[in-house]
């Protein structure tokens, strides 16, 4: 009788929980988004209240926040829906308001995100706040898991705030003022943080300010598109000039 050779013991089974890394990524993203998440609360309350005060059911707020997720355009969309605006008009308005995301995609670190599903969601959930939080110096080393966790939490903040605003909108008195300024205040804080992160690169914010003012004076009807186009052209021109200047790489 042939004796079978001894079989090596099975490798020890890992006791680590597979979901530990994703949970750790979400905990890290929670710290990254805490300040913006607090700002989303009054924004969501204002949007949800607008939905119910416009005569729509409360669930429209959650549906719009989850599927549209376009921030400022959602405020505009509610008025267009209640006015029964043509789909073509809604499509044009959506393009004009959100065309800035085309410029965001030029430098957004989506290449760090793994998997087709992750890239698809990362593209869908690319918001102003996500771009601002991931464009800083410290964020250049963040892995894709952390970036996706950040986007997911921002998305959940917006949905939760919108639903809460829709459910509690009737409790907010008409005398309350300032909710509509929350979006402007949030963008102002993000802009200040971005300028501080530039660390002495004064020409970039100056170029952005000049582009916005020039577009406001010359192209008031196409402010966003013209401002972003001028800013992009200015950045490319500065890059070409500095690259040809001795002493610059």
N, C-alpha and C positions, 0 to 999 in steps of 0.2 A: 504494500500500500504506500502510495506516494504521499508524503506529508507536505501540506501546503506551507509555503514560507510565511513566516510571521507577518502580519499586516500591521503597518505603522498606525500608531494611535491617531485618531482624528485630531486635527488642530483644535485647540481650545476655542470654544464659541465666545465671540466677543459679547461682553455684557453691556456695551455702550448702546444707547438708544439711537436708532437711525435718525430720528427727528431732532436730535440735540443741536446739530449744526443749523438747520433752518430756524429753530427757536432762538438760538443764540444770535442769528442774523436779524431776527425780528426785534429782539431786545436791543441790539445795537441801533437798528433803524428807529426804534422808539425814542431813543435819546436824540437821534439826529433830527427827528420831526416834531419834537415836543413843542417847541415855540410856535412853529407854523400850525400845528394842530390846534393850539389854543386860539390862533387867529381864525381858523376855519369855523369855530363855533359861532361867532356872531355873523359870519358870512352865511353859514348854513341856515341859521335862524332867520336871517333876512330873506333868503331865497325861499325857504319853506313857507314863511308867512306870506310872501308875494304870491306863491302858488295858490294858497287857499283863499286869499283875499281877491284873487282874480276869478274865483268861481270854479276852480278845478278841484278835483278830489285830492286828498292828502297824498295818495300813493303816486301821483304824478311827480311829486318832488323826489321820491326815492328812485323812481324809474328813470327820470332825467339825470339824476346824479350818478346812477350806476352805468347807464348806457351812453349818455351823451358826454358827461364829464368834461365840460368845456368852460366852466367858471363864468366869466363875464358874458359869454354868448348865451348861456342858459337864462340869464336875466332878460336878455333881448328876446329869446325864443318864446318865453311865456307870453309876452305882449303880442308877438306875431301869431302864436297859436290861438289866443283868445280873439284876435282880430281876423282869424281865418285867412291868413296871408297865403298867397300861392306858393307851392313848393319851390318854384324857381326862385322866388324872392328869398325864401328861407335859405336855399342853397347858396345864393350869392352872398347873403349876409354872413353865413357860416364861413365861407371862404375868406371874406374880407377881414373878419374878426380874428380868425385862427391862422391866417397865412404866416404869421410870425413863427409858427412851429416849424416851418420849412427851414428857417434860419437856425433854429435851435438844433435841428437834427445834424447840422454840419459839424458840431462839436460835442454833441451829447455822447457819453461813453457807452453806447449800446453794444459795442463790440466786446465788452467784457461780460455781457450776459450770455449764458450758455443755453442751448436748446432753442428750437424753433418757437415753441410755445412761449418761452420767456421773452424772446425778442419781439414776438407779436404783441404780448401784453405791455412790454416796455415801450413800444411804439405808441400804443393806444393811450397809455397812462402818462405820456410825456406832457407834463404841465409846467407852467411858469415856475411854480415853487420847486418842483423836482429838478428842473434845469438849474435854478439858482443854487440849490443845496449841493449839487454835484459838480458845479463848475469851479469851485474853489481850489486852492492849492492843496489842502489836506485831502480833498476828495479824489485826487488823481490816483491814489493807491487803493481806493475802495474796490473790493471784488464785486462781481456781478450780483451775487446773492444779496449783498448789502444794498445795492442800488434798487433791485427789485423789491426788497422789503420796504425800503423807503417809499417807493411809488405805491405799493399796496396799502401802506398805512395812510398815506395822504388821500388815497381814493376812499378808504373806509371813513376817514375823518369827514370828508365831504358828504358822503352818503348819510352818515349818522347825523351830522348837523342839519342836513336838509330835511330828513324825516322828522327830527325833533322840532324843527321850525314849523313844519307843516302841521304837526300834531298840537303844538303849543301856540301856533300863530294867533289863534283867537284870544289868547291870554295876554298878548303884547298890546298895550294901549297905543292908540294913534299918536299920543303925545310924546312917545319915545323918539328921540332924534339921534342920528349918528350911525345907525346900522348900515346905511348906504355908503358911509365913508370907510367902512372896515376894509373893503377891497383896496382902496387907494392907500390906506395906512399900511396894509400888508406889503404892497409893492414898494412903498417908500422904505420900509425897514429892510427888505431884501436888497434894494438898490444900495442902501448905505453899507450893508455888510459886504456886498460885492466890491464896492469902491475901496473899502478898507482892506480887502483881501488882495487888491492889486499891488499894494506895497510900493507906492511911489510912482506907479505907472499913470501919471496924470493925463497924458494925451488920450488914453482910451475913454475915460468918462467925459472929457471935454469934447471929443469927437462924437460921442453918443448924444450929448446935449445939443451940439451944433446941428446934428442930423435931425433931431426932433424939432428944434425951432425952425429950421429951414423948411422942413416938410409942413409944419403948421402954417407957415406964412405963404408958401408957394403952392402946396398941394393939400389944402384943408380937407377936401373930400376923400383923399386917399392917404390919410395921415400915417397909419401903421405901415402900409406897404411901402410908401415913399421913404419913411424914416429908416426902416430896416434895409431897404435897398441902398440908400445913401451911406448908412453905417457900414454895410458890407463892402461897398466900393472903397470907402475911406480906409478900412482895415487892410484891404488888398493893396491899395496904393502905398500905404505906410510900410507894409511888409516888403514891397519891391524896393522902396527907397532905402530902408534900413539894411536890406540884404546887400545892396550895391555900395553902401557906405563902408569905407575901411574901418576895421575894428569890430564889425558885426559878422556873426556867422551866417 
